[in-house]
Amino acid sequence: MSKFAYLSVLLGCLMGTAWLELFLRTKVYRRTIRLILTILPVLVVFSIWDAYAIAQKHWTFDTRYVTGITTVANIPLDEILFFIVIPICAILSFEAVRSARNWYAGDEDSK
């Protein structure tokens, strides 16, 4: 396997949901502050969790599948990107379903 396997999966996830932004006009990327405020808690909480688990030797990352670039507390860059990419894909999917079904979520602009 490749050292870029983890990144390849993340890229596949992004590519698999990117069309939702374009064709269903979900406007997820246009609402930058909202997107950051959604992703930031996930990134912080799970990075702390990962840092603890790595420090306690509860889990490791197979060096055959990650780039080998580590961030704070020995967390692989690939894992940090996971905490950003997967929530974006989930939000895109949610907004696409909402758009297609005309579902009200309570955060729409008042008119």
C-alpha positions in Angstrom: 0.0 0.0 0.0 0.9 3.6 -0.3 1.9 6.1 2.3 -0.8 8.2 0.8 -3.6 5.7 1.3 -5.3 7.7 4.2 -5.1 10.9 2.1 -6.5 9.1 -0.9 -9.5 8.0 1.0 -10.0 11.6 2.3 -9.7 12.9 -1.3 -12.2 10.4 -2.5 -14.6 11.5 0.2 -14.2 15.1 -0.8 -14.6 14.3 -4.5 -17.6 12.2 -3.8 -19.5 15.1 -2.1 -18.1 18.0 -4.1 -20.7 17.8 -6.8 -23.4 18.4 -4.1 -22.0 21.9 -3.7 -22.0 22.5 -7.4 -25.3 20.9 -8.6 -27.5 21.2 -5.5 -26.2 24.6 -4.5 -25.8 23.7 -0.8 -23.7 26.8 -0.2 -21.6 25.0 2.5 -18.3 26.5 1.4 -19.9 30.0 1.0 -20.8 30.1 4.7 -17.1 30.0 5.8 -17.6 31.2 9.4 -20.5 28.7 9.9 -18.3 25.9 8.5 -15.4 26.8 10.7 -17.6 27.0 13.8 -18.9 23.6 13.0 -15.6 21.9 12.4 -13.6 23.6 15.1 -15.2 21.7 18.1 -14.8 18.4 16.3 -11.1 19.1 15.5 -10.3 20.2 19.1 -12.2 17.4 20.9 -11.0 14.6 18.7 -7.4 15.9 18.6 -7.3 15.9 22.3 -8.8 12.4 22.4 -6.2 11.2 19.8 -3.3 12.8 21.7 -4.3 11.1 24.9 -4.8 7.7 23.2 -1.5 8.0 21.4 0.3 9.0 24.6 -1.2 6.1 26.5 -0.4 3.7 23.7 -4.0 2.8 23.3 -3.6 3.1 19.5 -1.1 3.9 16.8 -1.2 4.6 13.1 0.3 2.2 10.6 3.2 4.0 9.0 2.6 2.1 5.8 -0.6 4.0 5.2 0.1 7.5 6.5 2.4 10.2 5.2 4.6 10.2 8.3 4.1 13.9 8.9 3.1 14.4 12.5 1.6 17.4 14.2 1.3 18.4 17.9 1.3 15.5 20.3 2.4 13.0 17.6 -0.9 13.0 15.8 -0.4 12.3 12.1 -1.4 15.1 9.7 -3.6 12.6 7.9 -5.7 12.2 11.1 -6.0 15.9 11.6 -7.3 16.2 8.0 -9.8 13.4 8.7 -11.3 15.6 11.5 -11.8 18.4 8.9 -12.7 16.5 5.8 -15.3 14.0 7.1 -17.4 16.7 8.9 -17.4 18.7 5.6 -18.6 15.7 3.7 -21.3 15.1 6.3 -22.5 18.7 6.2 -22.5 18.7 2.4 -24.6 15.5 2.5 -27.0 16.9 5.1 -27.4 20.1 3.2 -28.0 18.3 -0.1 -30.8 16.2 1.4 -32.2 19.3 2.9 -32.1 21.1 -0.4 -33.6 18.2 -2.4 -36.4 17.6 0.2 -37.0 21.3 1.0 -36.6 20.5 4.7 -36.6 23.3 7.2 -33.8 23.1 9.8 -34.5 26.3 11.7 -31.4 28.3 10.5 -32.7 29.7 7.3 -32.6 33.4 6.6 -35.9 35.0 7.6 -37.7 36.7 4.8 
